[in-house]
């Protein structure tokens, strides 16, 4: 008798149920979705700000790398001097 009307597959829901999910995550997701809504002008401004921030981070990264290389060079020099002084004391 089940096959008289055909055994139908259940319809998949369009939206996934949020029941049983981490409520902190669900709240944050909702706020994030609202934050994404914006006009094209706002979007351009956000992109410009993002690029500026990226440029600033790249500059900061480059200066930190240069500083680190300088420190390593100084450490190598100090080790060489230390080794030379040790060698001189032996002789």
Rosetta blueprint (number, residue, H / E / L):
1 X L
2 X H
3 X H
4 X H
5 X L
6 X L
7 X L
8 X L
9 X L
10 X L
11 X L
12 X L
13 X L
14 X L
15 X L
16 X L
17 X L
18 X L
19 X L
20 X L
21 X L
22 X L
23 X H
24 X H
25 X H
26 X H
27 X H
28 X H
29 X H
30 X H
31 X H
32 X H
33 X H
34 X H
35 X H
36 X H
37 X L
38 X L
39 X L
40 X H
41 X H
42 X H
43 X H
44 X H
45 X H
46 X H
47 X H
48 X H
49 X H
50 X H
51 X H
52 X H
53 X H
54 X H
55 X H
56 X H
57 X H
58 X H
59 X H
60 X H
61 X H
62 X H
63 X H
64 X H
65 X H
66 X H
67 X H
68 X H
69 X H
70 X H
71 X H
72 X H
73 X H
74 X H
75 X H
76 X H
77 X H
78 X H
79 X H
80 X H
81 X H
82 X H
83 X H
84 X H
85 X H
86 X H
87 X H
88 X H
89 X H
90 X H
91 X L
